[in-house]
């Protein structure tokens, strides 16, 4: 198993992060989140979940990785 997938398993919705990092987006996250059967289907709950995911992932990726840079841009939004 690759190290990036091992890192992603620490998150709640790690299946979203299996996509190539170039395909990660806030809008894509919302769509993914709303498609989950256990989600509360509000933008606030989606963004709270995204924040939790980003916190877990940013701690795992090194600051020089492309994934880290993409995740950092998410936090700026």
C-alpha positions as CSV (number, residue, x, y, z in Angstrom):
1,X,0.0,0.0,0.0
2,X,1.4,3.4,-0.9
3,X,2.3,5.8,1.9
4,X,-0.2,8.4,0.6
5,X,-3.1,5.9,0.9
6,X,-1.9,4.9,4.4
7,X,-1.9,8.6,5.4
8,X,-5.4,9.0,3.9
9,X,-6.8,6.2,6.0
10,X,-6.4,8.5,9.0
11,X,-9.2,10.7,7.6
12,X,-12.9,10.0,7.7
13,X,-13.6,10.2,4.0
14,X,-10.2,8.9,2.7
15,X,-11.8,7.6,-0.5
16,X,-12.1,11.2,-1.8
17,X,-8.4,11.7,-1.4
18,X,-7.5,8.6,-3.5
19,X,-8.2,10.8,-6.6
20,X,-5.3,12.5,-8.2
21,X,-4.6,15.7,-6.3
22,X,-5.1,17.7,-9.4
23,X,-8.8,16.7,-9.2
24,X,-9.3,17.9,-5.6
25,X,-11.6,20.9,-5.3
26,X,-14.0,22.4,-2.8
27,X,-16.8,21.9,-5.2
28,X,-15.7,18.3,-5.8
29,X,-15.6,17.8,-2.1
30,X,-19.1,19.1,-1.6
31,X,-20.5,16.8,-4.3
32,X,-18.6,13.8,-2.8
33,X,-19.8,14.7,0.7
34,X,-23.5,15.1,-0.3
35,X,-23.3,11.7,-2.1
36,X,-22.4,10.0,1.2
37,X,-25.4,8.2,2.8
38,X,-24.4,9.4,6.3
39,X,-23.9,13.1,5.5
40,X,-26.1,15.8,7.0
41,X,-26.4,17.4,3.5
42,X,-25.7,21.0,4.6
43,X,-22.9,23.2,3.3
44,X,-21.9,24.0,6.8
45,X,-21.5,20.3,7.7
46,X,-19.6,19.7,4.4
47,X,-17.2,22.5,5.1
48,X,-16.7,21.4,8.8
49,X,-15.9,17.9,7.6
50,X,-13.5,19.3,4.9
51,X,-11.7,21.3,7.5
52,X,-11.2,18.2,9.7
53,X,-10.0,16.3,6.7
54,X,-7.5,19.0,5.7
55,X,-6.1,19.2,9.2
56,X,-5.5,15.5,9.3
57,X,-3.9,15.4,5.8
58,X,-1.8,18.6,6.1
59,X,-0.1,17.1,9.2
60,X,0.9,14.1,7.2
61,X,2.2,15.5,3.9
62,X,5.5,17.3,3.7
63,X,5.5,21.0,2.8
64,X,7.3,20.3,-0.4
65,X,4.8,17.8,-1.8
66,X,2.2,18.7,-4.4
67,X,-0.5,17.3,-2.2
68,X,0.4,19.6,0.6
69,X,0.4,22.7,-1.6
70,X,-3.0,21.7,-3.0
71,X,-4.4,21.1,0.6
72,X,-3.0,24.4,1.8
73,X,-4.9,26.2,-1.0
74,X,-8.1,24.6,0.3
75,X,-7.5,26.1,3.7
76,X,-7.1,29.5,2.2
77,X,-10.7,29.3,0.9
